[in-house]
Amino acid sequence: MKNNVDSKLLLGLLIGAAVGAAIGYLAATDKKEQIIDELNSFVGKVKDGFNSAVTKYKSKIDNKVDEIAEDLENV
């Protein structure tokens, strides 16, 4: 149990350090507008992919529910 807590603490510290370093870099760089635009573009692509996946699986679930409802009506 102690190792699990220690590993979570270490992971949290590493993630915090990485986020802090990224924020510091953005604040200090002359290209921050370009970096922010690239990050926004990347986030937009990830968001579109996520929404596409959700729509795809929602459609599959809806079709399965319709099949089950139809089978229940025929019983």
Summary of the structure (lengths in Angstrom):
residues: 75
radius of gyration: 22.6
end to end distance: 51.7
largest distance: 69.4
contacts: 140
relative contact order: 0.05
helix: 92%
strand: 0%
